């Protein structure tokens, strides 16, 4: 495998609206991010994935772009962004921009023109039909919206204010390559590609993801843009299997560096149902799923590793214990993930163990997906308390609460009124407290980031799952050039006694979440969520 800089890097995702406000308007901005670069340098990350900061009406919090070449005034100016790129580079941090090209905003000049008449030059930039079929939007309702002026329906897989681009139109693709090169020339470190598996859609045939032209489009993208730069690219591909992932990420195919697959994120929902239809997590299923991806992509392609992002609830609340064992379970998730093979992603606040924010009424929600689902299910007769349970478990607002910097009234995020309310637990859970505590979650993450820079076994080593059917022990081996590491976690709130070796031998911990001098693998009594890594050869 050809070695790449991003193999050992850790990516930190920033959701700009919620990270740091610099001017007191309650909305996070680019100057705010710049002011926190020293903190990120201290954490040790080498890449920032920046969620969209482009001009947008904010129907879907920036994922509805009206101008790819302009910065939304809420976030600052193009000069601010250029300064961010340069200031980050001084700290050996690269900026990865969000690329949203499955759709635009309905306020983008292309769509404004396209709506004027059926023979407008921009009409074919989008997908129009005389009659809708039964494809539904991911945000509820039909994926077709009627336009009275031209008496046709346009296609939108998300909000009706997010019309899908027609990728079959070569001029559309050329405009996208031009825009991507504009940003690459500014010195960014790559792109995270929003719902990229959808660009090959064929709505008339009912094909949404993984359409027949998807990979030809990505290979054209590589030829026209990506292949000319030493960058990281990651595609959001919710429906990908390991076989599909190899198509995206095999270097020989010249497409993407890696993808985000979502299989493990769907394990706490009813099979083949909406994410809101909950079921308890089967930990054996989780181990097997993560291990499948480790093994299937071991020789061809590359994994991205994540528990959290702007679309997912906080992992410590979701599958851990955010009350009695918040610190222990947060560290457990960190150690398990960061010692696997692939590029780890940290979502802002994950490194201090931020938690979900339960709501008691829909008026407290901001996210369009959540609000649409609530209205739809109320009309269908669902009980309000059941809908709210789903929202509090899986809703996207959980991840979008302001970053908790200190104990002040708005958590140090803003001097004004935040766009969405700060979690009340910020007085205990915040960066200031974590930095002052040598045993905090932050320093566990910092150590994990550093371990990847110093130990090739974590980057290129093989992976072997142990105790595959054990319902609470998650253990695996990493091995490379004669060096072997054991990673072991008690994924439960019960004390577990187990033996992983025949003969008593004391091993020194490399990283751990309970203080111990050594580990005797022949007789281990693990506390709730206790997790450690040791070098055994």
MIMAR-148798 format. One record per residue (C-alpha): residue number from 1; x, y, z; residue in one letter. Coordinates in nm, 3 decimals, m for minus. Each point is the difference from the previous one (the first is absolute). Example, Ala and Ser with C-alpha at 12.3 -4.5 7.8 and 13.67 -1.06 7.14 Angstrom:
{1,{1.230,m0.450,0.780},"A"}
{2,{0.137,0.344,m0.066},"S"}
END
This chain:
{1,{0.000,0.000,0.000},"X"}
{2,{0.134,0.341,m0.096},"X"}
{3,{0.032,0.205,0.318},"X"}
{4,{m0.196,0.324,0.017},"X"}
{5,{0.019,0.286,0.250},"X"}
{6,{m0.364,m0.047,0.099},"X"}
{7,{0.052,m0.362,0.103},"X"}
{8,{0.135,0.109,0.338},"X"}
{9,{m0.192,0.328,0.035},"X"}
{10,{m0.302,0.058,0.222},"X"}
{11,{m0.280,0.223,m0.134},"X"}
{12,{m0.196,0.240,0.222},"X"}
{13,{m0.342,0.103,m0.129},"X"}
{14,{m0.116,0.354,0.069},"X"}
{15,{m0.364,0.096,m0.032},"X"}
{16,{0.069,0.375,m0.036},"X"}
{17,{m0.338,0.125,0.119},"X"}
{18,{0.060,m0.161,0.340},"X"}
{19,{0.377,0.012,0.053},"X"}
{20,{0.102,0.353,0.103},"X"}
{21,{m0.170,0.337,m0.047},"X"}
{22,{0.239,0.297,m0.026},"X"}
{23,{m0.241,0.293,m0.034},"X"}
{24,{m0.284,m0.065,0.246},"X"}
{25,{m0.276,m0.070,m0.254},"X"}
{26,{m0.054,m0.351,0.139},"X"}
{27,{0.127,m0.177,m0.312},"X"}
{28,{0.339,m0.165,m0.021},"X"}
{29,{0.230,0.141,m0.268},"X"}
{30,{0.336,m0.034,m0.174},"X"}
{31,{0.186,0.255,0.218},"X"}
{32,{m0.126,m0.204,0.296},"X"}
{33,{0.156,m0.313,m0.148},"X"}
{34,{0.328,0.183,m0.055},"X"}
{35,{0.001,0.101,0.366},"X"}
{36,{m0.018,m0.368,0.101},"X"}
{37,{0.270,m0.140,m0.229},"X"}
{38,{0.252,m0.015,0.284},"X"}
{39,{m0.240,m0.229,0.189},"X"}
{40,{m0.026,m0.231,m0.302},"X"}
{41,{0.378,0.005,m0.042},"X"}
{42,{0.027,m0.104,0.365},"X"}
{43,{m0.239,m0.289,m0.066},"X"}
{44,{0.235,m0.105,m0.280},"X"}
{45,{m0.237,m0.031,m0.294},"X"}
{46,{0.134,0.072,m0.349},"X"}
{47,{m0.322,0.048,m0.197},"X"}
{48,{m0.314,0.208,0.054},"X"}
{49,{m0.313,m0.102,m0.187},"X"}
{50,{m0.197,0.322,m0.024},"X"}
{51,{m0.375,m0.040,m0.045},"X"}
{52,{m0.145,0.243,m0.258},"X"}
{53,{0.074,0.371,0.037},"X"}
{54,{m0.121,0.098,m0.348},"X"}
{55,{m0.279,0.246,m0.082},"X"}
{56,{m0.328,m0.170,0.087},"X"}
{57,{m0.359,0.076,0.105},"X"}
{58,{0.059,m0.258,0.277},"X"}
{59,{m0.306,m0.212,m0.066},"X"}
{60,{0.222,m0.298,0.089},"X"}
{61,{0.268,0.176,0.202},"X"}
{62,{0.230,0.076,m0.291},"X"}
{63,{m0.047,m0.319,m0.200},"X"}
{64,{m0.213,0.206,m0.239},"X"}
{65,{0.255,0.214,m0.180},"X"}
{66,{m0.098,0.307,m0.200},"X"}
{67,{0.355,0.107,m0.094},"X"}
{68,{0.298,m0.237,0.005},"X"}
{69,{0.243,0.290,m0.038},"X"}
{70,{m0.123,0.212,0.293},"X"}
{71,{0.014,m0.028,0.378},"X"}
{72,{m0.320,0.047,0.200},"X"}
{73,{0.023,0.333,0.189},"X"}
{74,{m0.092,m0.184,0.323},"X"}
{75,{0.337,m0.175,m0.024},"X"}
{76,{0.215,0.289,m0.124},"X"}
{77,{0.168,0.079,m0.331},"X"}
{78,{0.212,m0.171,m0.263},"X"}
{79,{0.298,0.181,0.153},"X"}
{80,{m0.084,m0.162,0.335},"X"}
{81,{m0.003,m0.343,m0.164},"X"}
{82,{0.331,0.063,m0.175},"X"}
{83,{0.144,0.105,0.335},"X"}
{84,{m0.135,m0.320,0.158},"X"}
{85,{0.173,m0.211,m0.267},"X"}
{86,{0.330,0.181,0.060},"X"}
{87,{m0.020,0.005,0.381},"X"}
{88,{m0.088,m0.370,0.003},"X"}
{89,{0.289,m0.078,m0.235},"X"}
{90,{0.240,0.172,0.241},"X"}
{91,{m0.110,m0.257,0.259},"X"}
{92,{0.033,m0.293,m0.243},"X"}
{93,{m0.379,m0.023,m0.034},"X"}
{94,{m0.177,m0.031,m0.335},"X"}
{95,{m0.353,0.119,m0.072},"X"}
{96,{m0.236,m0.245,m0.171},"X"}
{97,{m0.306,0.174,m0.144},"X"}
{98,{m0.348,m0.146,m0.025},"X"}
{99,{m0.099,m0.060,m0.363},"X"}
{100,{m0.378,0.002,m0.052},"X"}
{101,{m0.064,m0.072,m0.368},"X"}
{102,{m0.291,m0.244,m0.005},"X"}
{103,{m0.227,0.303,0.028},"X"}
{104,{0.004,0.377,0.037},"X"}
{105,{m0.230,0.245,0.171},"X"}
{106,{m0.309,0.104,m0.194},"X"}
{107,{0.145,0.351,0.041},"X"}
{108,{0.313,m0.087,m0.200},"X"}
{109,{0.010,0.209,m0.322},"X"}
{110,{m0.004,m0.321,m0.206},"X"}
{111,{m0.336,m0.104,0.143},"X"}
{112,{m0.140,0.352,m0.007},"X"}
{113,{0.070,m0.001,m0.374},"X"}
{114,{m0.117,m0.359,m0.049},"X"}
{115,{m0.345,0.086,0.138},"X"}
{116,{m0.058,0.281,m0.248},"X"}
{117,{m0.093,m0.218,m0.297},"X"}
{118,{0.038,m0.350,m0.146},"X"}
{119,{0.242,0.127,m0.263},"X"}
{120,{0.223,0.197,0.237},"X"}
{121,{0.371,m0.097,m0.044},"X"}
{122,{0.012,m0.107,0.367},"X"}
{123,{m0.317,m0.211,m0.012},"X"}
{124,{0.197,m0.321,m0.053},"X"}
{125,{0.225,0.073,0.299},"X"}
{126,{m0.279,m0.159,0.205},"X"}
{127,{m0.241,m0.294,m0.033},"X"}
{128,{m0.349,0.082,m0.127},"X"}
{129,{m0.292,m0.229,m0.088},"X"}
{130,{m0.363,0.041,m0.105},"X"}
{131,{m0.115,m0.264,0.247},"X"}
{132,{0.150,m0.105,0.334},"X"}
{133,{0.075,m0.360,0.095},"X"}
{134,{m0.018,m0.138,0.353},"X"}
{135,{0.356,0.081,0.115},"X"}
{136,{m0.008,0.166,0.344},"X"}
{137,{0.227,0.266,0.146},"X"}
{138,{0.240,m0.087,0.283},"X"}
{139,{m0.163,0.292,0.183},"X"}
{140,{m0.355,m0.147,m0.030},"X"}
{141,{m0.259,0.030,m0.277},"X"}
{142,{0.039,m0.026,m0.376},"X"}
{143,{0.336,0.065,m0.166},"X"}
{144,{m0.183,0.200,m0.271},"X"}
{145,{m0.116,0.360,0.034},"X"}
{146,{m0.240,0.162,m0.243},"X"}
{147,{0.103,0.328,m0.159},"X"}
{148,{m0.310,0.193,m0.105},"X"}
{149,{0.181,0.239,m0.233},"X"}
{150,{0.132,m0.271,m0.236},"X"}
{151,{m0.253,m0.269,0.095},"X"}
{152,{0.257,m0.269,0.069},"X"}
{153,{0.138,m0.179,0.306},"X"}
{154,{0.361,0.034,0.111},"X"}
{155,{0.184,m0.269,0.193},"X"}
{156,{0.136,0.045,0.355},"X"}
{157,{0.123,m0.285,0.218},"X"}
{158,{0.021,0.233,0.299},"X"}
{159,{m0.194,0.321,0.072},"X"}
{160,{m0.208,0.151,m0.282},"X"}
{161,{0.244,0.291,0.030},"X"}
{162,{0.282,m0.240,m0.101},"X"}
{163,{m0.061,m0.092,m0.367},"X"}
{164,{0.223,m0.280,m0.127},"X"}
{165,{0.254,0.080,m0.271},"X"}
{166,{m0.014,m0.192,m0.327},"X"}
{167,{0.341,m0.167,m0.015},"X"}
{168,{m0.077,m0.143,m0.343},"X"}
{169,{0.048,0.354,m0.132},"X"}
{170,{0.368,0.039,m0.092},"X"}
{171,{m0.015,0.378,0.052},"X"}
{172,{m0.110,m0.057,0.362},"X"}
{173,{0.303,m0.221,0.058},"X"}
{174,{0.235,0.252,m0.158},"X"}
{175,{m0.136,0.274,0.224},"X"}
{176,{0.060,m0.224,0.303},"X"}
{177,{0.359,m0.079,m0.105},"X"}
{178,{0.063,0.372,m0.046},"X"}
{179,{m0.132,0.072,0.349},"X"}
{180,{0.201,m0.283,0.161},"X"}
{181,{0.321,0.122,m0.162},"X"}
{182,{m0.072,0.351,0.127},"X"}
{183,{0.010,m0.133,0.357},"X"}
{184,{0.290,m0.237,m0.056},"X"}
{185,{0.206,0.291,m0.133},"X"}
{186,{m0.057,0.176,0.333},"X"}
{187,{0.204,m0.276,0.164},"X"}
{188,{m0.269,m0.202,0.174},"X"}
{189,{0.083,m0.356,0.107},"X"}
{190,{m0.286,m0.171,m0.176},"X"}
{191,{m0.376,m0.055,m0.003},"X"}
{192,{m0.259,m0.182,0.203},"X"}
{193,{m0.267,m0.081,m0.256},"X"}
{194,{m0.359,0.022,0.119},"X"}
{195,{m0.229,m0.292,m0.106},"X"}
{196,{0.231,m0.062,m0.295},"X"}
{197,{m0.147,m0.345,m0.070},"X"}
{198,{m0.316,0.173,m0.126},"X"}
{199,{0.151,0.189,m0.295},"X"}
{200,{m0.046,m0.297,m0.235},"X"}
{201,{m0.374,m0.021,0.067},"X"}
{202,{m0.249,m0.094,m0.273},"X"}
{203,{m0.337,0.107,0.144},"X"}
{204,{m0.205,m0.139,m0.290},"X"}
{205,{0.135,m0.347,0.080},"X"}
{206,{m0.036,0.042,0.376},"X"}
{207,{0.380,m0.005,0.040},"X"}
{208,{0.114,0.233,0.279},"X"}
{209,{0.336,m0.117,0.136},"X"}
{210,{0.283,m0.170,m0.191},"X"}
{211,{m0.135,0.078,m0.346},"X"}
{212,{0.183,m0.139,m0.304},"X"}
{213,{0.176,0.330,m0.072},"X"}
{214,{0.115,0.068,0.358},"X"}
{215,{0.353,m0.136,m0.037},"X"}
{216,{0.059,0.142,m0.348},"X"}
{217,{m0.096,0.342,0.142},"X"}
{218,{0.244,m0.042,0.291},"X"}
{219,{0.278,m0.110,m0.233},"X"}
{220,{m0.066,0.306,m0.217},"X"}
{221,{0.010,0.211,0.318},"X"}
{222,{0.339,m0.150,0.085},"X"}
{223,{0.138,0.071,m0.347},"X"}
{224,{m0.129,0.357,m0.009},"X"}
{225,{0.070,0.103,0.361},"X"}
{226,{0.106,m0.232,0.280},"X"}
{227,{0.284,m0.183,m0.172},"X"}
{228,{0.196,0.323,m0.039},"X"}
{229,{0.040,0.053,0.376},"X"}
{230,{0.132,m0.189,0.305},"X"}
{231,{m0.325,0.004,0.195},"X"}
{232,{m0.240,m0.203,0.214},"X"}
{233,{m0.344,m0.078,m0.143},"X"}
{234,{m0.280,m0.172,0.187},"X"}
{235,{m0.341,m0.077,m0.145},"X"}
{236,{m0.318,m0.033,0.202},"X"}
{237,{m0.151,m0.327,m0.123},"X"}
{238,{m0.273,m0.115,0.237},"X"}
{239,{m0.090,m0.307,m0.203},"X"}
{240,{0.351,m0.133,m0.063},"X"}
{241,{0.103,m0.360,0.059},"X"}
{242,{0.366,m0.107,0.023},"X"}
{243,{m0.011,m0.105,m0.366},"X"}
{244,{m0.127,0.345,m0.102},"X"}
{245,{0.259,0.160,0.229},"X"}
{246,{0.282,m0.170,m0.190},"X"}
{247,{m0.128,0.156,m0.323},"X"}
{248,{0.017,0.347,0.154},"X"}
{249,{0.331,m0.037,0.183},"X"}
{250,{0.225,m0.237,m0.198},"X"}
{251,{0.287,0.236,m0.099},"X"}
{252,{0.024,m0.171,m0.338},"X"}
{253,{m0.350,0.123,m0.089},"X"}
{254,{0.086,0.366,0.067},"X"}
{255,{m0.315,0.113,0.183},"X"}
{256,{0.005,0.082,0.374},"X"}
{257,{0.233,m0.043,0.300},"X"}
{258,{m0.273,m0.149,0.220},"X"}
{259,{m0.373,0.000,0.063},"X"}
{260,{m0.235,0.037,0.294},"X"}
{261,{m0.206,m0.316,0.020},"X"}
{262,{m0.293,m0.002,0.241},"X"}
{263,{m0.069,m0.367,0.073},"X"}
{264,{0.109,0.015,0.364},"X"}
{265,{m0.206,0.316,0.049},"X"}
{266,{m0.318,m0.190,m0.087},"X"}
{267,{0.038,m0.279,0.254},"X"}
{268,{m0.230,0.163,0.257},"X"}
{269,{m0.295,0.030,m0.237},"X"}
{270,{m0.246,m0.259,m0.126},"X"}
{271,{0.138,m0.174,m0.311},"X"}
{272,{m0.106,0.162,m0.330},"X"}
{273,{m0.198,0.267,0.182},"X"}
{274,{0.047,0.371,0.070},"X"}
{275,{0.273,0.102,0.242},"X"}
{276,{m0.268,0.114,0.246},"X"}
{277,{m0.129,m0.356,0.052},"X"}
{278,{0.226,m0.096,0.286},"X"}
{279,{0.134,m0.330,0.126},"X"}
{280,{0.266,m0.079,0.263},"X"}
{281,{0.357,m0.025,m0.125},"X"}
{282,{0.126,m0.356,m0.042},"X"}
{283,{0.367,0.031,0.098},"X"}
{284,{0.097,m0.327,m0.168},"X"}
{285,{m0.152,0.135,m0.321},"X"}
{286,{0.197,0.324,0.045},"X"}
{287,{0.330,m0.186,0.047},"X"}
{288,{m0.064,m0.218,m0.301},"X"}
{289,{m0.098,0.294,m0.217},"X"}
{290,{0.303,0.215,0.082},"X"}
{291,{0.226,m0.303,m0.037},"X"}
{292,{m0.150,m0.085,m0.338},"X"}
{293,{0.103,0.340,m0.130},"X"}
{294,{0.346,m0.031,0.156},"X"}
{295,{0.057,m0.334,m0.171},"X"}
{296,{m0.167,0.066,m0.336},"X"}
{297,{0.197,0.320,m0.062},"X"}
{298,{0.327,m0.130,0.143},"X"}
{299,{0.171,m0.048,m0.337},"X"}
{300,{m0.198,0.226,m0.236},"X"}
{301,{m0.133,0.343,0.087},"X"}
{302,{m0.011,0.187,0.330},"X"}
{303,{m0.240,0.043,0.293},"X"}
{304,{m0.129,0.314,0.165},"X"}
{305,{m0.065,m0.049,0.371},"X"}
{306,{m0.266,0.196,0.185},"X"}
{307,{m0.263,m0.011,0.273},"X"}
{308,{m0.128,0.357,m0.032},"X"}
{309,{m0.066,0.274,m0.253},"X"}
{310,{m0.244,0.286,m0.055},"X"}
{311,{m0.272,m0.250,m0.103},"X"}
{312,{0.049,m0.247,0.286},"X"}
{313,{m0.087,0.026,0.371},"X"}
{314,{0.276,0.002,0.260},"X"}
{315,{0.148,m0.350,0.031},"X"}
{316,{0.051,0.016,0.378},"X"}
{317,{m0.376,0.056,0.041},"X"}
{318,{m0.101,m0.235,m0.279},"X"}
{319,{0.194,m0.318,0.085},"X"}
{320,{0.190,0.090,0.315},"X"}
{321,{m0.106,0.129,0.341},"X"}
{322,{m0.001,0.379,0.008},"X"}
{323,{m0.075,0.015,0.372},"X"}
{324,{0.183,m0.240,0.234},"X"}
{325,{0.271,m0.107,m0.246},"X"}
{326,{0.019,0.294,m0.239},"X"}
{327,{0.380,0.038,0.015},"X"}
{328,{0.069,m0.374,m0.006},"X"}
{329,{m0.236,m0.079,m0.287},"X"}
{330,{0.112,0.304,m0.203},"X"}
{331,{0.362,m0.116,0.029},"X"}
{332,{m0.105,m0.355,m0.088},"X"}
{333,{m0.152,0.114,m0.329},"X"}
{334,{0.309,0.209,m0.074},"X"}
{335,{0.250,m0.280,0.062},"X"}
{336,{m0.198,m0.262,m0.190},"X"}
{337,{m0.034,0.222,m0.308},"X"}
{338,{0.339,0.170,m0.019},"X"}
{339,{0.201,m0.321,0.024},"X"}
{340,{m0.176,m0.152,m0.303},"X"}
{341,{0.129,0.025,m0.357},"X"}
{342,{m0.125,0.305,m0.188},"X"}
{343,{m0.022,0.376,0.042},"X"}
{344,{m0.179,0.102,0.324},"X"}
{345,{m0.240,0.296,0.012},"X"}
{346,{m0.068,0.197,0.317},"X"}
{347,{m0.316,0.212,0.005},"X"}
{348,{0.023,0.325,0.197},"X"}
{349,{m0.068,m0.061,0.370},"X"}
{350,{0.051,m0.375,m0.027},"X"}
{351,{0.347,0.048,0.146},"X"}
{352,{m0.151,0.135,0.324},"X"}
{353,{m0.292,m0.243,0.015},"X"}
{354,{m0.286,0.236,m0.090},"X"}
{355,{m0.343,m0.161,0.035},"X"}
{356,{m0.341,0.002,m0.165},"X"}
{357,{m0.250,0.274,0.087},"X"}
{358,{m0.348,m0.144,0.063},"X"}
{359,{m0.298,0.218,m0.094},"X"}
{360,{m0.354,m0.016,0.141},"X"}
{361,{m0.180,0.181,m0.283},"X"}
{362,{0.048,0.033,m0.376},"X"}
{363,{0.027,0.378,0.040},"X"}
{364,{0.349,m0.063,0.138},"X"}
{365,{0.111,m0.170,m0.326},"X"}
{366,{0.174,0.182,m0.285},"X"}
{367,{0.083,m0.274,m0.251},"X"}
{368,{m0.225,m0.023,m0.308},"X"}
{369,{0.024,m0.380,m0.012},"X"}
{370,{m0.113,m0.029,0.363},"X"}
{371,{m0.285,0.250,m0.035},"X"}
{372,{m0.133,m0.160,m0.320},"X"}
{373,{0.007,m0.346,0.157},"X"}
{374,{m0.180,0.125,0.311},"X"}
{375,{m0.282,0.157,m0.202},"X"}
{376,{m0.034,m0.303,m0.224},"X"}
{377,{m0.016,m0.244,0.290},"X"}
{378,{m0.243,0.212,0.201},"X"}
{379,{m0.232,m0.005,m0.302},"X"}
{380,{0.039,m0.378,m0.016},"X"}
{381,{m0.109,m0.037,0.362},"X"}
{382,{0.331,m0.077,0.171},"X"}
{383,{0.017,0.085,0.370},"X"}
{384,{0.182,0.327,0.066},"X"}
{385,{0.221,m0.158,0.268},"X"}
{386,{0.111,m0.274,m0.241},"X"}
{387,{0.091,0.255,m0.268},"X"}
{388,{0.196,0.207,0.251},"X"}
{389,{0.183,m0.312,0.120},"X"}
{390,{0.115,m0.062,m0.358},"X"}
{391,{0.105,0.366,m0.039},"X"}
{392,{0.193,0.000,0.327},"X"}
{393,{0.175,m0.322,m0.099},"X"}
{394,{0.081,0.067,m0.366},"X"}
{395,{m0.077,0.365,m0.084},"X"}
{396,{0.267,0.208,m0.175},"X"}
{397,{m0.038,0.299,0.235},"X"}
{398,{0.177,m0.207,0.268},"X"}
{399,{0.329,0.050,m0.186},"X"}
{400,{m0.063,0.360,m0.093},"X"}
{401,{m0.015,0.160,0.345},"X"}
{402,{0.275,0.257,0.057},"X"}
{403,{0.348,m0.115,0.089},"X"}
{404,{0.053,0.012,0.377},"X"}
{405,{0.316,0.199,0.066},"X"}
{406,{m0.045,0.104,0.362},"X"}
{407,{m0.251,0.044,0.283},"X"}
{408,{m0.127,0.347,m0.100},"X"}
{409,{m0.368,0.057,m0.080},"X"}
{410,{0.025,m0.094,m0.369},"X"}
{411,{0.293,m0.239,0.048},"X"}
{412,{0.249,0.249,m0.142},"X"}
{413,{m0.153,m0.056,m0.344},"X"}
{414,{m0.148,0.350,m0.033},"X"}
{415,{m0.051,0.324,0.190},"X"}
{416,{m0.344,0.027,m0.159},"X"}
{417,{m0.300,m0.231,m0.029},"X"}
{418,{0.097,m0.328,m0.170},"X"}
{419,{m0.190,m0.109,m0.312},"X"}
{420,{m0.090,m0.324,0.183},"X"}
{421,{0.012,m0.038,0.376},"X"}
{422,{0.310,m0.118,0.184},"X"}
{423,{m0.017,m0.323,0.199},"X"}
{424,{m0.050,0.079,0.373},"X"}
{425,{0.275,m0.248,0.094},"X"}
{426,{0.266,0.229,m0.149},"X"}
{427,{0.090,0.116,0.350},"X"}
{428,{0.147,m0.344,0.068},"X"}
{429,{0.080,m0.122,m0.353},"X"}
{430,{0.224,0.250,m0.175},"X"}
{431,{0.343,0.045,m0.157},"X"}
{432,{0.133,0.212,0.287},"X"}
{433,{m0.069,m0.276,0.255},"X"}
{434,{0.143,m0.272,m0.225},"X"}
{435,{0.322,0.191,m0.066},"X"}
{436,{0.047,0.046,0.375},"X"}
{437,{m0.043,m0.372,0.072},"X"}
{438,{0.289,m0.226,m0.111},"X"}
{439,{m0.233,m0.303,0.009},"X"}
{440,{m0.270,0.158,m0.220},"X"}
{441,{m0.155,m0.128,m0.320},"X"}
{442,{0.190,0.269,m0.193},"X"}
{443,{0.340,m0.137,0.097},"X"}
{444,{m0.111,m0.352,m0.089},"X"}
{445,{m0.082,0.125,m0.352},"X"}
{446,{0.326,0.195,m0.015},"X"}
{447,{0.196,m0.315,0.084},"X"}
{448,{m0.188,m0.204,m0.262},"X"}
{449,{0.073,0.261,m0.268},"X"}
{450,{0.370,m0.010,0.093},"X"}
{451,{0.013,m0.382,0.003},"X"}
{452,{m0.106,m0.008,m0.365},"X"}
{453,{0.289,0.227,m0.096},"X"}
{454,{0.255,m0.221,0.173},"X"}
{455,{m0.118,m0.359,m0.059},"X"}
{456,{m0.028,m0.147,m0.350},"X"}
{457,{m0.176,m0.305,0.148},"X"}
{458,{m0.309,0.219,0.041},"X"}
{459,{0.015,0.126,m0.357},"X"}
{460,{0.099,m0.305,m0.202},"X"}
{461,{m0.039,m0.293,0.238},"X"}
{462,{m0.240,m0.290,m0.045},"X"}
{463,{m0.317,m0.023,0.208},"X"}
{464,{m0.138,m0.309,0.173},"X"}
{465,{m0.318,m0.006,0.211},"X"}
{466,{0.013,m0.211,0.316},"X"}
{467,{m0.292,m0.153,0.195},"X"}
{468,{m0.233,0.065,m0.292},"X"}
{469,{m0.317,m0.121,0.174},"X"}
{470,{0.069,0.157,0.342},"X"}
{471,{m0.290,0.241,0.072},"X"}
{472,{0.208,0.245,0.204},"X"}
{473,{0.373,m0.039,m0.076},"X"}
{474,{0.125,0.183,m0.311},"X"}
{475,{0.359,m0.110,m0.057},"X"}
{476,{0.223,m0.002,m0.307},"X"}
{477,{0.363,m0.041,m0.105},"X"}
{478,{0.205,0.230,m0.225},"X"}
{479,{0.320,m0.145,m0.146},"X"}
{480,{0.271,0.144,m0.225},"X"}
{481,{0.359,m0.104,m0.069},"X"}
{482,{0.021,m0.218,0.312},"X"}
{483,{m0.166,0.252,0.233},"X"}
{484,{m0.334,m0.100,0.152},"X"}
{485,{m0.245,0.210,0.201},"X"}
{486,{m0.303,m0.119,0.192},"X"}
{487,{m0.295,0.237,0.044},"X"}
{488,{m0.267,m0.109,0.247},"X"}
{489,{m0.320,0.166,0.126},"X"}
{490,{m0.269,m0.102,0.245},"X"}
{491,{m0.296,0.142,m0.192},"X"}
{492,{m0.237,m0.023,0.295},"X"}
{493,{m0.088,0.137,0.342},"X"}
{494,{0.082,m0.331,0.173},"X"}
{495,{0.337,m0.114,0.134},"X"}
{496,{0.136,m0.276,m0.226},"X"}
{497,{0.256,m0.266,0.084},"X"}
{498,{0.175,m0.154,m0.297},"X"}
{499,{0.317,m0.169,m0.116},"X"}
{500,{0.170,0.088,m0.328},"X"}
{501,{0.322,m0.199,0.056},"X"}
{502,{0.103,m0.328,0.166},"X"}
{503,{0.301,0.117,0.199},"X"}
{504,{0.023,0.292,0.243},"X"}
{505,{0.192,0.285,m0.163},"X"}
{506,{m0.018,0.366,0.090},"X"}
{507,{m0.030,0.241,m0.292},"X"}
{508,{0.045,0.374,0.028},"X"}
{509,{m0.289,0.211,m0.128},"X"}
{510,{0.046,0.215,m0.309},"X"}
{511,{m0.330,0.178,0.055},"X"}
{512,{m0.279,m0.068,0.251},"X"}
{513,{m0.308,0.152,0.161},"X"}
{514,{0.053,m0.136,0.353},"X"}
{515,{0.330,0.047,0.183},"X"}
{516,{0.199,m0.326,0.012},"X"}
{517,{0.372,m0.070,0.001},"X"}
{518,{m0.029,m0.323,m0.197},"X"}
{519,{m0.237,m0.260,m0.145},"X"}
{520,{0.020,m0.373,0.067},"X"}
{521,{m0.182,m0.143,m0.301},"X"}
{522,{m0.044,m0.340,0.166},"X"}
{523,{m0.231,0.144,0.268},"X"}
{524,{m0.166,0.334,m0.063},"X"}
{525,{m0.279,0.161,0.195},"X"}
{526,{m0.125,0.289,m0.208},"X"}
{527,{m0.204,0.284,0.149},"X"}
{528,{m0.301,0.148,m0.184},"X"}
{529,{0.112,0.129,m0.343},"X"}
{530,{0.364,m0.069,0.088},"X"}
{531,{0.212,0.016,m0.316},"X"}
{532,{0.372,m0.032,m0.064},"X"}
{533,{0.264,m0.072,m0.262},"X"}
{534,{0.322,m0.193,0.064},"X"}
{535,{0.293,m0.107,m0.216},"X"}
{536,{0.029,m0.379,0.025},"X"}
{537,{0.285,m0.069,m0.246},"X"}
END
